Every structure is written in structure tokens, then in C-alpha cells.
Amino acid sequence: MARLQRQLERWDEAYYRDGKSLVSDADYDTLLQRLKSWQGCFVPARPAYDSQLPASGRVAHPVAHTGVKKVRDKLALAYWMQDRRDLWVQPKIDGVAVTLVYEAGKLAALISRGDGLHGESWLAKAPYIPAIPLKIESDAPQVVLQGELFLKMTDHQQWRDGGKNARAQVAGALMSQNPVPLLADIGLFIWGWPDGPAAMTDRLRQLAGWGLGLAQMWSQPVRDEEEVAVWRDRWFNAPLPFATDGVVVHQTTRPAGQSWMPGEGDWAVAWKFEPPDVTSEVRSVDFTTGRTGNITVVLTLQPVALDDKIVRRVNIGSLRRWRTWDVIAGDQVAISLAGQGIPRLERVIWRVAKRDYPQPPDAESFTPLSCLSVTPACRQQLLARLSWLSQKSVLDIAGAQRSTWLRLLENRAMSHLFSWLTLTPEQIAQSPGISPTRAQQLWHRFNLTRQQPLRRWIGALGIPLPRRALNALPDKSWDDVQQRDVQQWQALPGVGAILAQRIHAMLQDARIQKLIAFLRQQGIPGGVSAPGADS
């Protein structure tokens, strides 16, 4: 808890003091929620941690910045809206919050948000930002506005372009000691006029008259959460002149500005866009061995919703990549969806202090020639081999899934990759979860493989011949295959010198030769049926 709190404090300091976003909002919110959960369990009497805004600002805000609370989803927004009237939705601009103070119509202060009560004076930068009017037509002794300074963009589409680090660029320009060219590209969106007109339409009209018309252009009245959802979706996909990270729903009525306090504004809520990735906790690190002996690392996750999927596992590739990622059970990770909706590990956002690494399998023990027979250590690779040869492009054993092969292995009815050819329906039915009827169907499918041509059985052995080479192979018997030398293999399309040597060596291996001898005994290939097979 202490370690995580220190990390959050460092991020707060970098963001509020230096204008640097060292972590995404989604990652920060996830870790903040985790810390609060721990504190609620183990030190419930202690106040929960909240973002520590710096108190170093020297200029007091005439009206405090309350901040805006977030709702998690449409249902939470509906609860918030149900007893409120005269509501308006605006895009949530991804920028830097400020206070503008006009005295007798002249800009007298431009104050950073700071801790909501005090901030830094940025007044010296105002003349370099054309979007900020230095004078407004007003007879009021003082006008206090709250808004967002943002980086102006052209046809920015949030779904496509993301945040582009826009907020940090603006903060950096404002905090620089000397004026920088980027100041000319900063816009201003006024979202708060604490003691302005009671009606939202009057507020927006007057702001537009002062040259602050963006709020009028980008504010829409809404009656319920469905209308908010429509605007949220539209602004997420449409070309906009700024980066956004959600929408804000405002209630027109609010208390007088003198009563505003940081963290206490309940007259507006934000509904942020779904992040492009989600965070989850790693439950375990699992190792799987593929049919060729390659070891793959899979993270089992606390289930999370991403888009329209529930993600429980993510494949991170080889042992080498796992060691590079340095991820174990207990770590917090960010997951996204790659092409075709495949979960992908984006980053590790938090690592547990105690690093208990699981012991991976010995990579040297598994090769394209290992696990052709049934042994306890070979269970995964053999299962992968059996599942692969069931495919339509190999032996086409319809209905034989991975779970089917697993049941047969649990029954201890098999001794090697092809021993299912000798099983009887009665032996198959002794496997857990396989009925006599199902056993008869499987036995029939097994025997149909005897009619498959030689090239299919070469593939079933795991010989790495490209499809073009298999289709061009003229051999009709195992003798023809085994008598080929390296040059003859290389003469086939798609087979280079290295692959030809590899194929030749595999066919000379005693384990492969033993399986070929078994297939010869079974009359494979050549359409010779086993005794009792269906005609």
C-alpha cells in the first residue's frame, strides 16, 4: 500500500506541478481504485487516498475549481440524471483547466487550476494566446470564468487519433519561462461561469458575444442518458477541432460561486470514453507446448470486458518475450484487442514487489521430434499434435476436438500419435464423457482416415513440407518417401536447402521411422481397411 501510494504521489506531482502525464488516466484510475480498496479492507479508519494537488500556487481563485466527478457507465449516468432538469451535454475537452478574471472588462488574472483553491499566475502568457480576449464588454466589476485551454486541431477524430499528448503540450507551453510559438495554437473553451446568468442559453449567448463562442457551438440540451450516449458516440467518431476524452453533463442550476469547494461539485458529471485498452490483474502465468515443441506463455487474467468480449487469457508469445515483459501473477496489465479481436498485452502498469517467478518447462526438451509417444511430460505437445491432425486440411477427423483426445489420453488407451487407429468402439467408450453411440461415430471417423492419400499422412507426421511441395510430391509409398535424398527434397517447390536437410533428417529419425512402420502395418496408405472396418 505504501509503495503504491508513493507511486501515485509521484504521478500527481509530475502532472499538477510539471504538466507531464506519466501514466494514462485509465491506468491511474485503476491503481487509485486498487489502493482505495486495500485501504478500505486493511485500514478502514484512515481517510482514503485522493489525488494530491500541489498547494504551492500563490494566487487564490475567486471561485474554487470543484473538479468533475466521473460516472462509470450509462446506468450510473441515468441515476444521476433522474431527478435533475435542464441538462446540457458538452464534449470533455482534453486540456488544462484555468480561471479567467475580468475586472471592469479587462483581463486581470489567468490562474492555473492548482489545488482548486490556489494556482499559478499565467497572465503573462495571455497576450500570446489569441483565443483569450484581453477585454470584454461588461459593466460588471468582476467576471469570473472557468474553462479549458486546449491544443487546436484540424479534423481530429478521437477514435482514430487518440489524445496525441495534447494536454501535456499545452501545460508545457504555459509553464515555460519564455513564450513559445505553441501558445498561438491554443484554444479556449469556457465551461463554467459560476455567477453568470441563471439560464444556460443566456450564458452561452453572452459568452459568444465576448468572443468565447465555442461553448455555444458545442453544447446540446439533453433529457436522458440515451441522448447523452448519442452525442458521446457522435463526438467520439466525428472530426473535431480538439482532443476529447468523454462528455460532461451540466445541470443549469448550481449554487453561488462563493460556496464552491474542490471535490464537492455535484451539478456536473463526466462520462469518459471507453479506453482503447483495459486493465486487469494477472492470476497466473501458464506455459503451453505446441505441436512443434515451441513453448508459449499465456497469462490468465481477472476477467475484464473489452469491447464486446470478456477477456480471460492473453498470449504473450515465447519464453524470451515473457522474460522481457517481466510479468507474473499479481501484476496489473493493460490489454487491448488486436486484429480480429485477439487480446494483446499492451503494457505492465504495476508490478508486485515480491517477484515469485514460475518455473517454465525446459525448452531444450521439446522439439519437432519430441512427444510422439504418450508420457506425462508430453501431454501438452501430444495433445497439440492430435488436435492438429484432426483438421480438415490434414486427416479431416470430424468431431475429434481437443477435449476428445484429452478423454482418450485420460483413459490410457493410447501409446503414441497414431495408436487411435487400433482402438475398438468398446475401448473408446470406456473414456469418460464418451457414450457408446459417440464411440461408434469416432471409430468410424478414425477408420475413414485410412483412405487418405500419402501426402496427408506425411503432414500428420509433422514433416514440414509446404503445401505446394506436398501437392507436387509424386511418391506413392513410404519406400519412395524414405529413399529421397536431400537434393530430391530440395527439387520440390518451396523447399530450400536448409528445409530439405531438415526434412531428410526427420525422416531418418528412429522415432519417425517407428511411426511409419506402424502405418505400414495398418495398410496406410493404399485404402487397406483394418479388420472389421465399415466398407
Solvent accessible surface area in square Angstrom, and as a share of the most:
residue,aa,sasa,rsa
1,M,73,0.33
2,A,64,0.49
3,R,102,0.37
4,L,1,0.00
5,Q,53,0.24
6,R,123,0.45
7,Q,35,0.15
8,L,0,0.00
9,E,65,0.29
10,R,129,0.47
11,W,32,0.11
12,D,4,0.02
13,E,80,0.36
14,A,11,0.08
15,Y,66,0.25
16,Y,51,0.19
17,R,137,0.50
18,D,50,0.26
19,G,4,0.04
20,K,115,0.49
21,S,47,0.30
22,L,111,0.55
23,V,29,0.17
24,S,51,0.33
25,D,51,0.26
26,A,31,0.24
27,D,2,0.01
28,Y,29,0.11
29,D,53,0.27
30,T,40,0.23
31,L,0,0.00
32,L,24,0.12
33,Q,107,0.47
34,R,37,0.14
35,L,0,0.00
36,K,60,0.25
37,S,59,0.38
38,W,70,0.25
39,Q,6,0.03
40,G,48,0.46
41,C,94,0.56
42,F,144,0.60
43,V,39,0.22
44,P,103,0.65
45,A,105,0.81
46,R,135,0.49
47,P,116,0.73
48,A,54,0.42
49,Y,12,0.05
50,D,80,0.41
51,S,41,0.26
52,Q,95,0.42
53,L,40,0.20
54,P,34,0.22
55,A,87,0.67
56,S,73,0.47
57,G,13,0.12
58,R,199,0.73
59,V,48,0.28
60,A,61,0.48
61,H,16,0.07
62,P,59,0.37
63,V,10,0.05
64,A,8,0.06
65,H,3,0.01
66,T,15,0.09
67,G,35,0.34
68,V,50,0.29
69,K,108,0.46
70,K,108,0.46
71,V,21,0.12
72,R,208,0.76
73,D,67,0.34
74,K,73,0.31
75,L,116,0.58
76,A,34,0.26
77,L,0,0.00
78,A,23,0.18
79,Y,136,0.52
80,W,33,0.11
81,M,9,0.04
82,Q,108,0.48
83,D,121,0.63
84,R,59,0.22
85,R,178,0.65
86,D,80,0.41
87,L,7,0.03
88,W,25,0.09
89,V,0,0.00
90,Q,5,0.02
91,P,4,0.02
92,K,38,0.16
93,I,11,0.05
94,D,17,0.09
95,G,5,0.05
96,V,21,0.12
97,A,20,0.16
98,V,0,0.00
99,T,0,0.00
100,L,0,0.00
101,V,6,0.03
102,Y,0,0.00
103,E,84,0.38
104,A,85,0.66
105,G,7,0.07
106,K,126,0.53
107,L,12,0.06
108,A,41,0.32
109,A,20,0.16
110,L,0,0.00
111,I,3,0.01
112,S,10,0.07
113,R,66,0.24
114,G,15,0.15
115,D,29,0.15
116,G,0,0.00
117,L,71,0.35
118,H,72,0.32
119,G,1,0.01
120,E,57,0.26
121,S,64,0.41
122,W,18,0.06
123,L,64,0.32
124,A,82,0.64
125,K,19,0.08
126,A,1,0.01
127,P,85,0.53
128,Y,110,0.42
129,I,1,0.01
130,P,98,0.62
131,A,30,0.23
132,I,5,0.03
133,P,27,0.17
134,L,84,0.42
135,K,151,0.64
136,I,12,0.06
137,E,157,0.71
138,S,27,0.17
139,D,152,0.79
140,A,39,0.31
141,P,114,0.71
142,Q,87,0.39
143,V,8,0.04
144,V,17,0.10
145,L,0,0.00
146,Q,2,0.01
147,G,0,0.00
148,E,21,0.09
149,L,0,0.00
150,F,4,0.02
151,L,20,0.10
152,K,98,0.41
153,M,35,0.16
154,T,120,0.70
155,D,87,0.45
156,H,4,0.02
157,Q,32,0.14
158,Q,19,0.09
159,W,137,0.48
160,R,132,0.48
161,D,33,0.17
162,G,29,0.28
163,G,28,0.27
164,K,121,0.51
165,N,96,0.49
166,A,2,0.01
167,R,44,0.16
168,A,19,0.15
169,Q,71,0.32
170,V,0,0.00
171,A,6,0.05
172,G,37,0.35
173,A,6,0.04
174,L,1,0.01
175,M,70,0.31
176,S,31,0.20
177,Q,177,0.79
178,N,107,0.55
179,P,64,0.40
180,V,54,0.31
181,P,126,0.79
182,L,48,0.24
183,L,1,0.00
184,A,52,0.40
185,D,69,0.36
186,I,0,0.00
187,G,2,0.02
188,L,7,0.04
189,F,2,0.01
190,I,4,0.02
191,W,77,0.27
192,G,11,0.10
193,W,27,0.10
194,P,2,0.01
195,D,97,0.50
196,G,17,0.16
197,P,44,0.27
198,A,85,0.66
199,A,40,0.31
200,M,13,0.06
201,T,65,0.38
202,D,58,0.30
203,R,17,0.06
204,L,10,0.05
205,R,140,0.51
206,Q,68,0.30
207,L,6,0.03
208,A,34,0.26
209,G,64,0.62
210,W,21,0.07
211,G,61,0.59
212,L,7,0.04
213,G,21,0.20
214,L,40,0.20
215,A,1,0.01
216,Q,82,0.37
217,M,128,0.57
218,W,43,0.15
219,S,7,0.05
220,Q,52,0.23
221,P,80,0.50
222,V,8,0.05
223,R,203,0.74
224,D,56,0.29
225,E,40,0.18
226,E,90,0.40
227,E,44,0.20
228,V,0,0.00
229,A,21,0.16
230,V,82,0.47
231,W,49,0.17
232,R,32,0.12
233,D,86,0.45
234,R,122,0.45
235,W,8,0.03
236,F,61,0.25
237,N,63,0.32
238,A,29,0.23
239,P,75,0.47
240,L,4,0.02
241,P,45,0.28
242,F,0,0.00
243,A,2,0.02
244,T,0,0.00
245,D,23,0.12
246,G,0,0.00
247,V,0,0.00
248,V,15,0.09
249,V,0,0.00
250,H,23,0.10
251,Q,34,0.15
252,T,2,0.01
253,T,89,0.52
254,R,48,0.18
255,P,63,0.39
256,A,57,0.44
257,G,1,0.01
258,Q,169,0.75
259,S,66,0.43
260,W,17,0.06
261,M,88,0.39
262,P,41,0.26
263,G,47,0.46
264,E,111,0.50
265,G,4,0.04
266,D,78,0.41
267,W,31,0.11
268,A,13,0.10
269,V,7,0.04
270,A,0,0.00
271,W,15,0.05
272,K,38,0.16
273,F,23,0.09
274,E,118,0.53
275,P,47,0.29
276,P,119,0.75
277,D,11,0.06
278,V,25,0.15
279,T,21,0.12
280,S,5,0.03
281,E,61,0.27
282,V,1,0.00
283,R,133,0.49
284,S,40,0.26
285,V,15,0.08
286,D,47,0.24
287,F,27,0.11
288,T,45,0.26
289,T,10,0.06
290,G,28,0.27
291,R,71,0.26
292,T,48,0.28
293,G,6,0.06
294,N,108,0.55
295,I,14,0.07
296,T,33,0.19
297,V,0,0.00
298,V,12,0.07
299,L,0,0.00
300,T,32,0.18
301,L,1,0.01
302,Q,83,0.37
303,P,50,0.31
304,V,28,0.16
305,A,68,0.52
306,L,12,0.06
307,D,126,0.65
308,D,127,0.66
309,K,80,0.34
310,I,96,0.49
311,V,4,0.02
312,R,136,0.50
313,R,117,0.43
314,V,2,0.01
315,N,88,0.45
316,I,4,0.02
317,G,22,0.22
318,S,50,0.32
319,L,17,0.09
320,R,195,0.71
321,R,126,0.46
322,W,10,0.03
323,R,141,0.52
324,T,111,0.65
325,W,56,0.20
326,D,43,0.23
327,V,0,0.00
328,I,3,0.02
329,A,48,0.37
330,G,14,0.13
331,D,0,0.00
332,Q,11,0.05
333,V,0,0.00
334,A,0,0.00
335,I,0,0.00
336,S,9,0.06
337,L,43,0.21
338,A,31,0.24
339,G,57,0.54
340,Q,179,0.80
341,G,19,0.18
342,I,101,0.51
343,P,36,0.22
344,R,119,0.44
345,L,12,0.06
346,E,60,0.27
347,R,76,0.28
348,V,22,0.13
349,I,22,0.11
350,W,22,0.08
351,R,82,0.30
352,V,40,0.23
353,A,76,0.59
354,K,153,0.65
355,R,61,0.22
356,D,94,0.49
357,Y,113,0.43
358,P,45,0.28
359,Q,161,0.72
360,P,19,0.12
361,P,42,0.26
362,D,87,0.45
363,A,54,0.42
364,E,154,0.69
365,S,63,0.41
366,F,29,0.12
367,T,55,0.32
368,P,43,0.27
369,L,31,0.15
370,S,12,0.08
371,C,10,0.06
372,L,6,0.03
373,S,57,0.37
374,V,58,0.33
375,T,61,0.36
376,P,134,0.84
377,A,80,0.62
378,C,19,0.11
379,R,108,0.40
380,Q,72,0.32
381,Q,1,0.00
382,L,1,0.01
383,L,2,0.01
384,A,28,0.22
385,R,13,0.05
386,L,0,0.00
387,S,32,0.21
388,W,60,0.21
389,L,0,0.00
390,S,13,0.08
391,Q,88,0.39
392,K,160,0.68
393,S,53,0.34
394,V,8,0.05
395,L,1,0.00
396,D,58,0.30
397,I,3,0.01
398,A,47,0.36
399,G,28,0.27
400,A,6,0.04
401,Q,113,0.50
402,R,126,0.46
403,S,53,0.34
404,T,6,0.04
405,W,0,0.00
406,L,44,0.22
407,R,87,0.32
408,L,0,0.00
409,L,19,0.09
410,E,85,0.38
411,N,39,0.20
412,R,215,0.78
413,A,31,0.24
414,M,11,0.05
415,S,69,0.45
416,H,31,0.14
417,L,1,0.00
418,F,0,0.00
419,S,9,0.06
420,W,1,0.00
421,L,8,0.04
422,T,70,0.41
423,L,8,0.04
424,T,57,0.33
425,P,26,0.16
426,E,117,0.53
427,Q,74,0.33
428,I,0,0.00
429,A,31,0.24
430,Q,126,0.56
431,S,3,0.02
432,P,72,0.46
433,G,70,0.67
434,I,13,0.07
435,S,56,0.36
436,P,104,0.66
437,T,94,0.55
438,R,80,0.29
439,A,1,0.00
440,Q,87,0.39
441,Q,95,0.42
442,L,1,0.00
443,W,34,0.12
444,H,65,0.29
445,R,100,0.36
446,F,3,0.01
447,N,13,0.07
448,L,80,0.40
449,T,1,0.01
450,R,2,0.01
451,Q,101,0.45
452,Q,35,0.15
453,P,62,0.39
454,L,12,0.06
455,R,88,0.32
456,R,74,0.27
457,W,0,0.00
458,I,0,0.00
459,G,9,0.09
460,A,4,0.03
461,L,1,0.00
462,G,15,0.14
463,I,6,0.03
464,P,40,0.25
465,L,15,0.07
466,P,42,0.27
467,R,154,0.56
468,R,156,0.57
469,A,0,0.00
470,L,27,0.13
471,N,94,0.48
472,A,50,0.38
473,L,9,0.04
474,P,83,0.52
475,D,22,0.11
476,K,165,0.70
477,S,43,0.27
478,W,6,0.02
479,D,66,0.34
480,D,57,0.29
481,V,1,0.00
482,Q,46,0.20
483,Q,139,0.62
484,R,28,0.10
485,D,63,0.32
486,V,35,0.20
487,Q,129,0.57
488,Q,89,0.40
489,W,0,0.00
490,Q,81,0.36
491,A,86,0.66
492,L,16,0.08
493,P,53,0.33
494,G,42,0.40
495,V,11,0.06
496,G,39,0.37
497,A,49,0.38
498,I,146,0.74
499,L,39,0.19
500,A,0,0.00
501,Q,107,0.47
502,R,106,0.39
503,I,0,0.00
504,H,51,0.23
505,A,60,0.47
506,M,8,0.03
507,L,2,0.01
508,Q,81,0.36
509,D,30,0.16
510,A,78,0.60
511,R,118,0.43
512,I,0,0.00
513,Q,70,0.31
514,K,152,0.64
515,L,8,0.04
516,I,1,0.01
517,A,44,0.34
518,F,31,0.13
519,L,0,0.00
520,R,102,0.37
521,Q,143,0.64
522,Q,37,0.16
523,G,15,0.15
524,I,2,0.01
525,P,28,0.18
526,G,66,0.64
527,G,36,0.35
528,V,87,0.50
529,S,56,0.36
530,A,20,0.16
531,P,136,0.86
532,G,70,0.68
533,A,23,0.18
534,D,75,0.39
535,S,164,1.06
